[in-house]
Amino acid sequence: MKKIILSLIVGIMLLPMSVKADEGMWFLMFIERLNHRDMQKMGLQLTAEEIYSINHHSLKDAIVQFNGGCTAEIISKDGLVLTNHHCGYDAVAELSTAQDNILKNGYWAESKMAEKHAQSSLYVRFFVRMDDCSKRILAKVNPSMSEADREKAISAEISAIEKENNEGGKYTVSVRSFFQGNEFYYFVYQDYKDVRLVGVPPESLGKFGGDTDNWEWPRHTADFSMFRVYADKDNNPADYSVTNVPLQPKHYLPVNLSGVKENDFAMILGYPGRTNRWMPAGGIEQNVKFAYPAWVEGAKTGMDNMKKYMDQSDALRLVYASKYASTANYWKNRQGMIDALTKFGTAGSKAKQEAKFNTWANKPANKAKYGNVIANINKFYGLTNEKARHDNYLQQLFRTTAFGAIGRTLGKQLDGYVKADAAKRAQALPALTEMAEELYKDVYLPAEKDLLAAQLKLYATKSVGYKIAPMVEKLGKENNNDFTNYVNAAVDLSLFSSVDKVKAFLQYPTQGQLDNDPIYALSNDLLAHFNSKSDEIAKAQNDYSASFRLLVEGLRESKIGTIKYPDANSTLRLTYGKVRSLPADKRNDAKINNYTTMEGMVKKYKKGDEEFDLPARVLEMQKNKDYGRYADKDGSLHVNFLTDNDITGGNSGSPVLNGKGELIGLAFDGNIEAMAGDVIFDNKLQRTINVDIRFVLWVIENYSGAKNIVDEMTLVK
């Protein structure tokens, strides 16, 4: 294991008794020093070296980041990958057609030859090692620097570190900031880009409960999909090729069939995306009252306009399935955050901590460094509350429409193409043509017109506390904020309205046609306004960035802050806890409210309902209790179960492991009662919702008849 420098040990220190062991997203390289003893007391039977080693195979070698936004795990010697249904959703949707809708009907490859390769940039990322580079990077900065100069110096050093450790391009190296820029670590990864679909349950199982059950407990869903990683003949990464062979991983997870019970040890390894547990009170208040309400309203506007077209046909449903699912997920999440943060008075709790810090900061010994920290932070939020509302309305316009941000995507590429000479144009033409064809696969013009008009109206009428984009303001005044006619005419006139028009432009490009395009002009106006800021806000943001970093440093130094782990930022972490029930709930038929059953799933069944329909075969198998070897000791088939692990977005697809490092479940969600978990951990209510691995195997083998896939795995009792 790499040497750990003394300053880090002093900074992180040992866990105090007041912090419960199930809170925290921990670096693997510090498990032995910080967590291993606690984990052993709870039921861990592995050594720290068996969890993380850079010289020998270990658990880390079976955990991958899946396509940049989820987690997955290797579960066979032939590179079989398990992740969530919603993590594989985009790839499955891409592989589906109205005639062969595997998203709706499910799919299981009868052989490796039948595994499907999606054309999108699907990849998995293996973690190789990490190390501390804080001392080296922080030596390049000083307190007198502006934030821009500081970032420039840090970026230069990061580039050097990444180049030094990538071994000529063999590895991907990423240097990440922790504790708000007070520490830095580099991470070495190896990416495999030939990843193929092995199987997926029908959407009625994989997404059972839909938006209604999302973030809720009790839950009943088969939220999983399976892929396989391929490599060249020497087991190295390679682009997709029919000559590639299944990856032979350094480590894969055995699968345990014994099931779980209350207080069983459970640990999760994965790539949590983002937490903000150091966020100041003003930031929490801004999110609850300004940013998140706009996000929720903008997302719902997008969803409603997508849905009315998705309901028209299976073909249109496939066009918008991925965008709708992603939008809906965060729509409910942000509303849950508003409710939870409000209910628990999180901003008030943070404000009390900051008042205590401010007293410490203004003691004579600390005043020069920390005295203005809280004032600077609060000034920034006061200046940007209304801008946060404005920006979130605009961001939802960008996220839910095809044309809102086209100025910085395809439009920017076309501008470069126009300005290039003939030779460079010829070189760029194939890639630009491919980019356009890919973009317009997910565009249905009548839907896009409605989406853009609705989002422009929402933005123009609801973003009242901060000046809106000039072009939108002008059009709104001219049309009484009804953008329908303008959008219909502008899209029809635009070269961006179809792939054929884009291809025609590529043959005869002119700067005038591009610059005068109404959709290009609108998009650029929105983007320019979104990215602009006043001198006053720019100055406040500079002071805020420096002050937030000092706040975190000061909270740790003074020990007023009790958090001992860094915020999540899509780097590999371990969280540990136990199987743990919630208070009894009459909606759950299970004997203990820490699991759900197939019987409970069928009780939710509604024939023909988009969210709660079930295949006839599932109903028949449940009626006959046809559960095979995957039934629990009580004779029921367990579907989902609860643990009190500390996870967030990005952990989707993470393995839930017992004390021996055996797979017992698949993490996929959290409970809405503890939706404030990205900001503050709730020891009483925070839960992770997991698919029971026995239900996964039942769906594959018993329901789907794909025993060949189960036979690849190592099953243990």
C-alpha positions in Angstrom: 0.0 0.0 0.0 1.2 3.5 -0.8 2.7 5.6 2.0 0.2 7.8 3.9 1.6 11.1 4.8 1.4 12.3 8.4 -0.6 15.5 7.7 -3.5 13.4 6.3 -3.6 11.2 9.4 -3.7 14.3 11.6 -6.4 15.8 9.4 -8.7 12.8 9.3 -7.9 11.3 12.7 -9.9 8.4 14.3 -13.6 8.1 14.4 -15.0 9.6 17.6 -17.5 7.5 19.5 -20.3 9.9 18.8 -20.3 9.2 15.0 -22.1 6.0 14.2 -20.3 3.5 12.0 -23.0 3.4 9.4 -22.4 7.1 8.5 -19.7 7.9 6.0 -18.4 7.2 2.5 -14.8 6.1 3.1 -11.7 5.9 1.0 -10.6 2.3 0.6 -6.9 3.1 1.3 -7.7 4.2 4.8 -10.1 1.3 5.8 -7.5 -0.4 8.0 -6.6 2.7 10.0 -10.1 4.3 10.3 -12.8 1.6 10.0 -11.6 -2.0 10.0 -11.9 -2.5 13.8 -15.5 -1.2 13.8 -16.4 -3.3 10.8 -15.0 -6.4 12.4 -17.2 -5.8 15.5 -20.2 -5.6 13.2 -19.5 -8.8 11.3 -16.7 -8.2 8.7 -14.6 -11.3 8.2 -12.2 -9.9 5.6 -8.8 -8.2 6.1 -8.3 -4.7 4.9 -5.9 -6.1 2.3 -8.7 -8.3 1.0 -10.8 -5.2 0.4 -8.1 -2.9 -1.1 -4.7 -4.0 -2.3 -2.6 -2.6 -5.1 -0.4 -5.7 -5.2 -2.9 -8.5 -5.0 -6.5 -9.0 -6.2 -9.1 -7.6 -3.8 -12.7 -6.6 -3.7 -11.9 -3.3 -5.4 -11.1 -5.2 -8.6 -14.6 -6.5 -8.9 -16.2 -3.0 -8.6 -16.5 -0.8 -11.7 -17.9 2.6 -12.5 -20.6 1.9 -15.1 -20.8 4.4 -18.0 -19.6 7.3 -15.8 -22.8 7.7 -13.7 -23.5 4.3 -12.0 -21.7 1.5 -10.3 -21.6 -2.2 -11.3 -19.8 -5.4 -10.2 -18.1 -8.3 -11.9 -19.9 -11.6 -10.9 -18.2 -14.3 -13.0 -14.8 -15.3 -14.3 -15.9 -14.3 -17.8 -16.6 -10.6 -17.1 -20.3 -10.8 -16.4 -21.5 -7.4 -15.0 -24.5 -6.7 -12.8 -25.9 -3.2 -12.4 -29.3 -1.5 -12.1 -32.1 -1.6 -14.7 -32.1 2.2 -14.7 -28.3 2.3 -15.3 -28.6 0.1 -18.4 -31.7 1.9 -19.5 -30.1 4.1 -22.2 -28.3 1.2 -23.8 -31.4 -1.0 -23.8 -33.5 1.8 -25.2 -31.0 2.3 -28.0 -31.0 -1.4 -28.8 -34.8 -1.4 -28.9 -37.1 -0.8 -31.9 -40.9 -0.7 -32.1 -40.7 -4.1 -33.8 -38.2 -5.6 -31.3 -38.8 -3.7 -28.1 -36.5 -5.3 -25.6 -36.9 -2.4 -23.2 -40.6 -3.4 -22.9 -40.3 -7.2 -23.3 -36.9 -8.0 -21.8 -34.0 -9.9 -23.3 -31.7 -12.7 -22.4 -28.8 -13.8 -24.6 -28.8 -17.6 -25.2 -25.1 -17.5 -25.9 -22.2 -15.0 -25.9 -22.7 -14.6 -29.7 -26.2 -13.3 -29.0 -25.0 -10.5 -26.6 -25.8 -7.1 -28.0 -23.5 -4.2 -28.6 -25.0 -0.7 -28.3 -23.4 1.9 -30.5 -23.3 4.5 -27.6 -20.1 5.0 -25.7 -20.8 2.4 -23.1 -17.8 1.6 -20.9 -16.7 0.3 -17.5 -13.9 1.8 -15.4 -11.7 -0.3 -13.1 -10.0 1.3 -10.1 -6.3 0.6 -10.0 -4.9 2.7 -7.2 -5.0 6.1 -5.5 -2.5 8.3 -3.7 -2.3 11.6 -1.9 -0.9 14.6 -3.8 -2.1 17.3 -1.4 1.4 18.6 -0.4 2.6 18.8 -4.0 -0.5 20.7 -5.3 -0.9 23.0 -2.3 2.8 24.0 -2.6 1.8 25.8 -5.9 -0.7 28.2 -4.3 -0.7 30.9 -1.7 -3.4 32.9 0.2 -2.8 36.1 -1.8 -3.9 34.5 -5.1 -7.3 35.1 -6.7 -9.5 32.1 -7.1 -8.9 32.2 -10.8 -5.1 32.2 -10.4 -5.3 29.5 -7.8 -7.3 27.3 -10.1 -4.9 28.0 -12.9 -1.9 26.9 -10.8 -3.7 23.8 -9.5 -4.9 22.8 -13.0 -1.3 23.0 -14.3 0.0 20.8 -11.6 -2.9 18.4 -12.0 -2.1 18.0 -15.7 1.5 17.1 -14.8 0.4 14.5 -12.2 -2.1 12.9 -14.6 0.5 12.7 -17.4 3.2 11.2 -15.1 0.9 8.4 -14.0 -1.0 7.4 -17.1 1.9 5.2 -18.4 1.7 6.6 -22.0 -2.1 6.5 -22.1 -2.6 3.0 -20.7 -4.5 4.4 -17.7 -6.9 7.2 -17.1 -5.7 9.4 -14.2 -7.9 11.8 -12.4 -6.8 14.2 -9.7 -9.8 15.2 -7.4 -10.2 17.8 -4.8 -11.5 16.9 -1.3 -12.6 18.9 1.8 -13.4 21.9 -0.5 -9.9 22.1 -1.9 -8.0 21.5 1.3 -6.7 18.0 0.1 -6.1 16.4 -3.3 -5.7 12.7 -4.4 -5.1 11.1 -7.7 -6.9 8.1 -8.9 -5.7 5.7 -11.6 -8.2 3.8 -13.7 -8.4 1.4 -16.6 -11.3 1.7 -19.0 -12.8 -1.1 -21.0 -15.0 0.1 -23.9 -16.4 -3.1 -25.3 -19.4 -3.7 -23.1 -22.4 -5.8 -24.4 -25.9 -6.4 -23.1 -26.4 -9.9 -21.7 -29.9 -9.5 -20.4 -32.6 -7.3 -18.9 -36.0 -8.1 -17.4 -39.1 -6.7 -19.0 -39.7 -3.1 -18.0 -42.8 -4.2 -16.0 -40.4 -5.9 -13.6 -37.3 -3.7 -14.0 -39.2 -0.5 -13.4 -42.2 -1.8 -11.4 -43.8 1.0 -9.4 -42.5 3.7 -11.8 -42.5 7.3 -10.6 -45.1 6.5 -7.9 -42.9 4.1 -6.0 -39.6 5.9 -6.8 -37.8 6.8 -3.5 -40.5 5.0 -1.6 -40.7 2.1 0.8 -42.1 -0.6 0.7 -40.7 -1.2 -2.7 -41.0 -4.2 -5.1 -38.9 -4.0 -8.2 -36.4 -6.0 -10.2 -34.1 -3.0 -10.8 -31.2 -4.8 -12.5 -29.6 -5.5 -15.9 -26.6 -7.5 -17.0 -23.8 -6.8 -19.3 -20.4 -8.4 -20.2 -17.0 -6.8 -20.5 -14.9 -7.8 -23.5 -11.1 -7.4 -24.0 -8.5 -8.3 -26.7 -6.8 -11.7 -26.7 -4.3 -10.5 -24.1 -7.1 -9.3 -21.7 -6.4 -5.6 -22.4 -8.9 -2.9 -23.2 -9.9 -2.7 -26.9 -12.5 -1.0 -29.0 -15.5 -3.2 -30.0 -14.5 -6.1 -32.3 -16.1 -9.4 -33.1 -12.6 -10.9 -32.3 -12.7 -9.7 -28.7 -13.1 -12.2 -25.9 -14.8 -12.0 -22.5 -12.6 -10.3 -19.9 -10.9 -12.5 -17.3 -11.1 -10.2 -14.2 -8.7 -10.1 -11.3 -11.6 -10.7 -8.9 -15.3 -11.4 -9.1 -17.9 -11.6 -6.5 -19.4 -14.9 -5.3 -23.2 -14.9 -4.8 -24.7 -15.8 -1.5 -28.1 -17.5 -1.5 -28.7 -17.5 2.3 -30.6 -14.2 2.4 -30.5 -11.6 5.1 -32.0 -10.9 8.5 -32.2 -7.9 10.8 -28.8 -6.6 12.0 -26.8 -8.6 9.5 -23.6 -6.8 8.5 -23.8 -5.1 5.1 -21.2 -3.1 3.2 -21.5 -1.3 -0.1 -18.7 -0.3 -2.5 -19.4 2.1 -5.2 -19.1 5.5 -6.9 -21.4 7.9 -5.0 -21.8 11.0 -7.2 -22.2 14.0 -5.0 -22.9 14.9 -1.4 -22.8 18.4 0.2 -22.5 17.7 3.9 -20.2 20.7 4.3 -22.7 23.0 2.6 -23.3 26.3 4.5 -26.7 27.2 5.9 -27.2 29.8 3.2 -26.7 27.2 0.5 -29.3 24.9 2.0 -31.8 27.8 2.3 -31.1 28.8 -1.3 -31.8 25.3 -2.6 -35.0 24.8 -0.5 -36.6 28.2 -1.3 -35.2 29.1 -4.8 -33.2 26.5 -6.7 -35.1 23.2 -6.1 -38.7 24.6 -6.5 -37.6 25.9 -10.0 -36.0 22.6 -10.8 -39.1 20.7 -9.8 -41.4 22.9 -11.8 -39.2 22.9 -14.9 -38.7 19.1 -14.7 -42.5 18.6 -14.4 -43.1 20.9 -17.4 -40.7 18.8 -19.5 -42.2 15.5 -18.3 -45.7 16.5 -19.1 -44.9 17.5 -22.6 -42.8 14.4 -23.3 -45.5 12.2 -21.8 -48.3 13.3 -24.1 -46.3 12.1 -27.1 -44.9 9.0 -25.4 -48.4 7.8 -24.9 -49.1 8.0 -28.6 -47.0 5.1 -29.7 -44.2 2.6 -28.7 -41.9 4.3 -31.2 -42.3 7.7 -29.6 -42.0 6.2 -26.2 -38.6 4.8 -27.1 -37.5 8.2 -28.4 -38.1 9.9 -25.1 -37.8 7.0 -22.6 -34.3 7.7 -21.3 -34.8 11.5 -21.1 -38.1 11.1 -19.3 -36.8 8.6 -16.8 -33.8 10.7 -15.9 -35.9 13.9 -15.6 -38.6 12.1 -13.5 -36.0 10.6 -11.1 -34.5 14.0 -10.2 -37.9 15.7 -10.2 -39.1 13.5 -7.3 -35.7 13.6 -5.6 -35.6 17.4 -5.5 -39.1 17.6 -4.2 -38.1 15.1 -1.5 -35.1 17.2 -0.7 -37.3 20.3 -0.2 -39.7 18.4 2.1 -37.0 16.7 4.1 -34.7 19.7 4.6 -37.7 21.8 5.6 -39.0 19.2 8.0 -35.7 18.7 9.8 -34.8 22.4 9.9 -31.4 21.6 8.4 -30.5 25.1 7.5 -31.3 26.2 11.0 -29.0 23.5 12.5 -26.2 24.5 10.1 -26.7 28.2 11.0 -26.2 27.4 14.7 -23.0 25.5 13.9 -21.8 28.5 11.8 -22.6 30.9 14.6 -20.4 28.8 16.9 -17.7 28.8 14.3 -17.9 32.5 13.8 -17.3 33.1 17.5 -14.2 30.9 17.3 -13.1 32.5 14.0 -13.1 36.0 15.5 -10.9 35.1 18.4 -7.7 37.1 18.2 -5.6 34.1 17.2 -8.0 33.2 14.3 -9.4 36.5 13.1 -6.9 37.3 10.4 -7.5 34.0 8.7 -11.1 33.1 9.4 -12.8 36.3 10.6 -14.7 37.2 7.4 -15.5 33.7 6.3 -19.2 33.6 7.4 -19.9 37.2 6.3 -18.5 36.5 2.8 -20.5 33.2 2.5 -23.7 34.9 3.5 -23.2 37.8 1.2 -22.7 35.5 -1.8 -26.0 33.7 -1.1 -27.9 36.9 -0.6 -26.7 38.1 -4.0 -27.4 34.8 -5.9 -30.7 33.5 -4.5 -32.8 34.9 -7.3 -30.2 33.9 -9.9 -30.3 30.4 -8.5 -34.1 30.3 -9.2 -33.5 31.7 -12.7 -30.7 29.3 -13.5 -32.7 26.3 -12.5 -35.6 27.2 -14.8 -33.1 27.7 -17.6 -31.2 24.4 -16.8 -34.4 22.4 -17.1 -35.0 24.1 -20.5 -31.6 22.9 -21.6 -32.1 19.4 -20.2 -35.5 18.6 -21.5 -35.4 20.2 -25.0 -33.3 19.2 -28.0 -32.8 22.8 -29.2 -32.3 24.8 -26.0 -28.5 24.1 -25.7 -27.9 23.3 -29.4 -25.7 26.4 -29.7 -23.0 24.8 -27.6 -23.3 21.3 -29.0 -24.0 20.9 -32.7 -24.1 24.6 -33.3 -20.6 25.2 -32.0 -19.3 22.3 -34.2 -21.0 23.8 -37.3 -19.5 27.2 -36.6 -16.0 25.7 -36.5 -16.8 23.8 -39.7 -17.8 27.0 -41.5 -14.6 28.8 -40.5 -12.3 25.9 -41.5 -10.5 25.5 -44.8 -11.5 22.9 -47.3 -9.1 20.3 -46.1 -10.2 20.6 -42.5 -13.8 20.5 -43.5 -13.2 17.2 -45.4 -11.6 15.8 -42.3 -14.4 16.8 -40.0 -17.3 15.9 -42.3 -17.7 12.2 -41.3 -17.7 12.9 -37.5 -20.1 15.8 -37.9 -22.4 13.7 -40.0 -22.3 10.9 -37.4 -22.9 13.4 -34.6 -26.0 14.8 -36.4 -27.4 11.4 -37.1 -27.0 10.4 -33.4 -28.6 13.6 -32.2 -31.7 13.4 -34.4 -32.5 9.8 -33.4 -34.0 11.2 -30.2 -35.9 14.1 -31.8 -39.5 14.2 -32.7 -40.3 17.7 -34.1 -43.9 18.2 -32.9 -42.8 17.2 -29.3 -39.7 19.4 -29.4 -41.8 22.4 -30.5 -44.2 21.9 -27.6 -41.3 21.3 -25.1 -39.4 24.4 -26.2 -42.5 26.7 -26.2 -43.7 25.4 -22.7 -40.2 25.8 -21.2 -39.8 29.3 -22.6 -43.1 30.4 -21.2 -42.3 29.0 -17.8 -38.9 30.6 -17.8 -40.2 34.0 -18.9 -43.1 34.1 -16.4 -41.6 32.5 -13.3 -38.0 33.8 -13.3 -39.1 37.2 -11.9 -36.4 38.2 -9.5 -33.5 38.1 -12.0 -33.3 39.6 -15.4 -34.1 37.0 -18.1 -32.3 36.5 -21.5 -32.8 39.6 -23.7 -34.2 37.7 -26.7 -36.7 35.8 -24.5 -37.7 39.1 -22.8 -38.3 40.7 -26.2 -40.3 37.8 -27.7 -42.3 37.5 -24.5 -43.4 41.1 -24.7 -44.3 40.8 -28.3 -46.3 37.6 -27.9 -47.8 38.0 -24.4 -45.5 35.2 -23.2 -47.1 32.7 -25.6 -44.1 31.3 -27.5 -46.0 28.7 -29.5 -46.3 30.5 -32.9 -42.7 31.8 -32.7 -41.2 28.4 -31.9 -43.2 26.7 -34.6 -42.1 29.2 -37.2 -38.5 29.3 -35.9 -38.1 25.6 -35.9 -39.6 25.2 -39.4 -37.1 27.8 -40.7 -34.1 26.5 -38.9 -31.4 24.3 -40.4 -31.4 22.5 -37.1 -35.0 21.2 -37.6 -33.8 17.9 -39.2 -30.8 15.8 -39.9 -31.3 16.3 -43.7 -31.1 20.1 -43.3 -27.9 19.7 -41.3 -26.4 17.4 -43.9 -27.4 19.9 -46.6 -25.6 22.7 -44.7 -22.5 20.6 -44.4 -22.4 20.4 -48.2 -22.9 24.1 -48.7 -21.9 25.9 -45.5 -22.2 29.7 -45.1 -21.6 31.8 -42.0 -24.6 34.0 -42.8 -27.0 31.1 -42.8 -25.7 29.9 -39.4 -25.6 33.2 -37.7 -29.1 34.2 -38.9 -30.6 30.8 -38.0 -33.4 31.6 -35.5 -32.9 28.6 -33.3 -29.2 29.0 -33.2 -29.6 32.7 -32.2 -32.1 31.8 -29.5 -29.9 29.1 -28.1 -26.8 31.3 -28.0 -28.8 34.1 -26.3 -29.9 31.7 -23.6 -26.5 30.2 -23.1 -24.7 33.6 -23.1 -27.1 34.9 -20.5 -26.9 31.8 -18.4 -23.1 32.0 -18.3 -22.9 35.8 -17.6 -22.6 37.4 -14.2 -22.3 40.9 -12.9 -19.0 42.2 -11.6 -20.5 42.3 -8.1 -21.5 38.6 -8.2 -18.1 37.6 -9.8 -16.3 39.3 -6.9 -18.7 37.7 -4.3 -18.2 34.3 -5.9 -14.4 34.7 -5.7 -14.7 35.6 -2.0 -17.2 32.8 -1.4 -14.9 30.1 -2.9 -12.0 31.1 -0.7 -14.2 31.4 2.3 -16.0 28.1 1.9 -12.6 26.4 1.7 -11.6 28.2 4.9 -14.8 27.3 6.6 -14.2 23.6 6.0 -10.6 23.9 7.1 -11.6 25.9 10.2 -14.4 23.5 11.1 -11.9 20.6 11.0 -9.2 22.5 12.9 -11.6 23.8 15.6 -13.4 20.4 15.8 -16.7 22.2 15.7 -17.4 20.2 12.5 -17.7 16.4 13.3 -17.6 15.0 9.8 -14.5 12.9 9.3 -14.9 11.8 5.7 -14.9 13.9 2.5 -17.9 14.6 0.4 -18.7 12.1 -2.4 -17.4 13.1 -5.8 -17.7 10.0 -8.0 -14.7 8.3 -6.5 -14.7 4.8 -5.2 -16.0 4.6 -1.5 -17.0 2.0 1.0 -19.9 2.4 3.4 -20.9 -0.1 6.0 -23.8 -0.8 8.3 -26.4 -3.4 8.8 -29.7 -4.8 7.6 -32.2 -2.5 9.4 -35.9 -2.2 9.4 -38.1 0.8 9.4 -41.1 1.1 11.8 -43.9 -1.3 11.0 -45.9 -0.3 7.9 -49.3 -1.7 7.1 -48.5 -1.4 3.4 -45.9 -4.1 3.7 -47.1 -7.7 4.2 -43.6 -8.9 5.3 -43.2 -10.1 8.9 -40.4 -7.5 9.5 -40.4 -4.2 7.7 -36.9 -4.7 6.4 -37.9 -6.7 3.3 -40.7 -7.1 0.8 -42.1 -10.2 -0.9 -43.4 -11.4 -4.3 -46.9 -11.7 -2.7 -46.7 -8.0 -1.8 -45.6 -7.2 -5.3 -48.6 -8.9 -6.8 -50.9 -7.1 -4.4 -49.9 -3.9 -6.1 -50.7 -5.3 -9.5 -53.0 -3.3 -11.8 -53.8 -4.8 -15.1 -52.8 -2.5 -18.0 -51.4 0.2 -15.6 -48.1 1.7 -16.9 -46.5 1.5 -13.5 -48.1 -1.5 -11.8 -48.8 -4.1 -14.6 -47.1 -7.5 -14.4 -46.6 -10.3 -16.9 -49.2 -13.1 -16.7 -46.4 -15.6 -16.1 -45.3 -13.7 -12.9 -48.8 -13.8 -11.6 -49.1 -17.6 -12.3 -45.7 -18.3 -10.7 -46.6 -16.4 -7.6 -49.9 -18.1 -7.3 -48.2 -21.5 -7.4 -45.3 -20.2 -5.2 -42.9 -21.4 -7.9 -39.8 -19.9 -6.3 -37.4 -22.8 -6.7 -34.2 -22.6 -4.8 -34.5 -18.9 -4.3 -37.3 -19.1 -1.7 -36.6 -17.8 1.8 -36.7 -20.2 4.8 -40.3 -19.0 5.4 -41.3 -20.1 1.9 -41.7 -16.6 0.5 -39.7 -15.0 -2.3 -38.0 -11.8 -1.0 -37.9 -9.0 -3.5 -36.2 -5.9 -1.9 -34.6 -5.3 1.5 -33.3 -2.4 3.6 -29.9 -1.5 5.0 -28.7 1.6 6.8 -25.8 2.2 4.5 -24.8 5.7 3.6 -25.2 6.1 -0.2 -26.3 8.7 -2.8 -26.7 9.0 -6.6 -23.9 7.2 -8.4 -24.2 4.2 -6.0 -27.0 2.9 -8.2 -25.9 -0.7 -9.1 -23.5 -1.0 -6.2 -23.0 -4.4 -4.7 -24.3 -5.1 -1.2 -21.9 -7.5 0.5 -21.9 -9.6 3.6 -19.0 -10.0 6.0 -17.3 -12.5 3.7 -17.4 -10.2 0.6 -20.2 -12.2 -1.0 -23.0 -10.6 -3.0 -26.3 -10.4 -1.1 -28.0 -7.6 -3.0 -27.9 -4.7 -5.4 -28.4 -1.1 -4.2 -30.8 1.0 -6.2 -32.5 3.7 -4.1 -33.0 5.6 -0.9 -36.1 6.3 1.1 -37.8 9.7 0.7 -38.1 10.3 4.5 -34.3 10.7 4.6 -34.0 12.6 1.3 -31.9 15.2 3.0 -29.1 12.6 3.1 -27.0 14.4 0.6 -26.7 17.3 3.1 -27.1 15.6 6.5 -27.1 12.0 7.5 -30.1 10.8 9.6 -29.1 7.9 11.8 -32.8 7.1 12.5 -34.4 7.2 9.1 -31.7 6.9 6.4 -32.0 3.6 4.5 -30.7 2.1 1.3 -33.2 0.1 -0.7 -31.7 -3.0 -2.3 -32.8 -5.8 -4.7 -32.4 -9.2 -3.0 -29.9 -11.1 -5.1 -32.1 -14.2 -4.8 -34.9 -12.3 -6.6 -32.4 -11.3 -9.3 -31.5 -14.9 -9.9 -35.2 -16.0 -9.8 -36.0 -13.5 -12.5 -33.1 -14.8 -14.6 -33.4 -18.5 -14.1 -37.0 -19.3 -13.1 -39.0 -16.6 -14.8 -36.8 -16.0 -17.9 -35.3 -19.5 -18.3 -31.8 -18.1 -18.7 -30.1 -20.7 -16.4 -27.0 -20.5 -18.6 -26.3 -17.1 -17.2 -26.8 -18.2 -13.6 -24.5 -21.2 -14.2 -21.6 -18.8 -14.8 -21.8 -17.5 -11.3 -20.3 -18.9 -8.1 -23.2 -19.6 -5.8 -22.6 -20.2 -2.1 -24.8 -20.7 1.0 
